[in-house]
Every structure is written in structure tokens, then in C-alpha cells.
Amino acid sequence: MSEITVCMANFKEEVEQSPIPVLLDFWAPWCAPCRMIAPSLAEIAEEREGRLKVGLVNVDKESGLAEQHGVVSIPSLVIYKDGAVVKKHTGAAPKDKIEGLFKDLL
């Protein structure tokens, strides 16, 4: 499974109603740090398939969703479990630090 694109239209179904934890990445194509962590997020999505969902929110296309989450800097990673935000991280990070955000939830 690869990352999924999350938008206003599918947010409730893909994130709030997800039976497994969700790692949301608020990003933009022009953001160098966002592009830097993209390969790690793709690996995490593949390695944790069925246990963790990785969603991508393009802030240029989904500014309302970014605003609802208080995203002012990107990349911003938000971890959801049972429909609620449990952790947030702003800025690029190595793969092991990203995994540390959710390892206790799996």
C-alpha cells in the first residue's frame, strides 16, 4: 500500500474513521524539506501496511484542511488514533524520528 491523498472530501472516512492509526503529512510540491522526507514516508507506508495509514495533504490544494489543523509550517506531521490527534511534529526529520512518533501506537 502506498500513501493516500487526503482532502476535505475524504478526511472523515480516511482519517477520523480509520480503524488503524494515521500519519498525515501536510506538504507542498515546492517545499524542499517536504521532498526530503517523502522517501521515508513512502517506506513507512509500505513497511507498516495494514497497521498504519500514511496520508498526504497538499496544503496548496487543501488550505482549509491545513488551517483546521493549525498548520503554519511544513512539513507538518500529525498522528491520529481513533479519530483524534495524538502527536504533532513540524519540520523535516530522519526516518527513525518519524517512526518514533507512532511506534507506541502500533
Residue pairs with C-beta under 8 A, 6 or more apart in sequence:
1 45
1 46
1 49
1 50
2 42
2 45
2 46
3 25
3 41
3 42
3 45
3 54
3 55
3 56
4 14
4 53
4 54
4 55
4 56
5 55
5 56
5 57
5 58
6 14
6 15
6 24
6 55
6 56
6 57
6 62
6 65
7 57
7 61
7 62
7 65
8 62
8 64
8 65
11 65
14 22
14 53
14 55
15 22
15 24
15 53
15 55
15 80
15 83
16 80
16 83
17 83
18 53
18 80
18 83
20 50
20 51
20 52
20 53
21 51
21 52
21 53
21 79
21 80
21 81
21 86
21 102
21 105
21 106
22 52
22 53
22 54
22 55
22 79
22 80
22 81
23 41
23 44
23 52
23 53
23 54
23 55
23 77
23 78
23 79
23 98
23 101
23 102
24 55
24 56
24 57
24 69
24 77
24 78
24 79
24 80
25 34
25 37
25 41
25 54
25 55
25 56
25 57
25 75
25 76
25 77
26 57
26 59
26 66
26 69
26 71
26 74
26 75
26 76
26 77
26 78
27 34
27 38
27 56
27 57
27 58
27 59
27 74
27 75
28 34
28 58
28 59
28 60
28 74
29 35
29 58
29 60
31 74
31 75
33 74
33 75
33 91
33 92
34 74
34 75
34 92
36 92
37 75
37 92
37 93
37 98
40 94
40 95
40 98
41 54
41 56
41 98
42 54
43 95
44 52
44 54
44 95
44 98
44 99
45 52
45 53
45 54
48 54
48 106
51 106
52 102
52 105
52 106
57 65
57 66
59 66
59 71
59 74
66 76
69 76
69 78
69 85
73 90
73 91
74 90
75 90
75 91
75 92
76 88
76 89
76 90
77 88
77 89
77 90
77 93
77 98
77 101
78 85
78 87
78 88
79 85
79 86
79 87
79 88
79 101
79 102
79 105
80 86
81 105
86 105
87 101
87 102
89 97
89 98
89 101
